Amino acid sequence: MTNQHPTVAPPRYVDREQVTEQELRDLGVDLEQDFPGATAADFRRYPVLSEGGWFIVVKHQPSLRSVSRERWELFGPIQLTSHGLDLS
């Protein structure tokens, strides 16, 4: 019998994009009032999967409080080979 080693899948990472102060203002966030002592550097935008499907969220990272949640693609980061295919 040969010595078999388990196959380890490569790690997956979620890019968490920085958010600007202007973007936070556009989302209705008043840093001084809503998150005293926080700066725009404390917020990130990234995809999440919840019971309602995939969403792109903006969250305050220290508290994980959401300030924005928008519905995203049905399969999130997975694109079907037929995505964008024009059959007409």
C-alpha positions in Angstrom: 0.0 0.0 0.0 1.3 3.4 -0.9 1.6 6.3 1.5 -1.1 8.7 0.5 -1.1 12.4 1.6 -4.4 14.3 1.7 -4.9 16.9 -1.0 -5.0 20.4 0.5 -7.0 23.0 -1.4 -5.4 26.4 -1.9 -6.6 29.0 0.5 -9.3 31.3 -0.6 -9.3 35.0 0.2 -11.9 37.7 0.1 -10.7 41.1 -1.1 -11.9 43.7 1.3 -11.9 47.0 -0.5 -11.2 50.3 1.3 -14.1 52.8 1.5 -13.6 56.6 1.3 -15.1 59.2 3.6 -17.2 60.5 0.6 -18.6 57.0 -0.1 -19.6 56.7 3.6 -21.3 60.1 3.4 -23.1 59.0 0.3 -24.3 56.0 2.3 -25.7 58.3 5.0 -22.9 57.6 7.5 -21.9 60.5 9.8 -18.6 59.2 11.3 -18.6 61.6 14.3 -22.2 60.8 15.2 -22.6 57.1 14.1 -19.0 55.8 14.8 -17.3 58.2 17.3 -13.5 58.0 16.9 -13.7 55.9 13.7 -12.1 56.8 10.4 -12.9 55.7 6.8 -9.9 53.2 7.2 -12.1 51.3 9.7 -14.6 50.3 6.9 -14.4 47.8 4.1 -16.6 46.6 1.2 -16.8 42.9 0.4 -19.2 40.1 -0.6 -21.1 38.0 2.0 -23.4 35.0 1.7 -26.4 35.1 3.9 -29.8 33.3 4.1 -31.0 35.8 1.5 -28.3 35.1 -1.0 -25.1 37.0 -2.0 -24.7 40.7 -1.0 -22.0 43.3 -1.3 -21.8 45.0 2.2 -19.9 47.8 3.7 -19.0 47.1 7.3 -17.3 48.8 10.2 -14.6 46.3 10.8 -14.1 46.7 14.6 -17.8 46.1 15.3 -18.8 44.3 12.1 -21.8 46.6 12.0 -23.2 46.9 8.4 -23.8 50.3 6.9 -24.7 49.1 3.5 -26.1 45.9 2.0 -26.9 45.5 -1.7 -28.0 42.4 -3.5 -25.2 40.9 -5.6 -25.0 38.2 -8.3 -27.1 35.1 -7.8 -24.0 32.8 -7.5 -21.7 35.5 -5.9 -18.2 35.2 -7.3 -19.0 32.1 -9.4 -19.7 32.9 -13.1 -21.4 30.3 -15.2 -19.8 29.7 -18.6 -23.1 30.8 -20.1 -23.0 34.2 -18.2 -23.3 37.0 -20.8 -24.0 34.6 -23.6 -26.3 36.1 -26.3 -28.4 33.4 -27.8 -30.3 35.7 -30.2 
